Amino acid sequence: MPQYEVKAPSGRKLVVEARDSSQAKRLACKKWGIKPSDYWCGVTSLKAKKVNS
């Protein structure tokens, strides 16, 4: 399964294994305790980039 580096606007970073960037963002939200639907710090504000292994 590919790995994605998820970045938050606050500067936090997390590397997660996911099938796509949307799932990676949702997993990051779960790990950080953020609601995915939150406009300011949820899925819409996160950026996920595929990490080459």
N, C-alpha and C positions, 0 to 999 in steps of 0.2 A: 504494500500500500504506500502511495507517495506521502512525503512529508511536506508540510506547509509551515512557513514562519508567519505568524499572525502578529500584526502591530496595532496597538491602540494609539489614539491621538495623544494620550498622556505619556507615551514613550515606552509603555510596557511591551515586552516581546515574549512570545511563546512558540515553541515548535511542537506541532501535533501531527499525528498520522491520521489522514482522512482521505476519502475517495475523491473529494473536490473541495474547492475553496469555500463554498457555502457551509459545508459540514465542518470544515476547519474553524470557521468563525463561530459557529454555534458551540463547538467543543470548547473554544477559548472562553466564550461567555460563561459556560457552565463552570469551567475551572476557576474563573475570576469572580463568580457569584453575581454576574450581571444578567439582567433580563435581556434576551435577544431582541425583543421588540422596542427597547428603549431607544428613542431617537438620538440622544446625545452620546451615549456610550455603548449602544448595542451593535448588532450586525452591520447596520448601515454605516457606522463610523469606522469600522475595522477594515484593515487591508490584509489580504492573505497573498503570499507569494510562494510559489513552489520552490522547494529547496532541492538542488541537484545532489544526488547521493554518490 
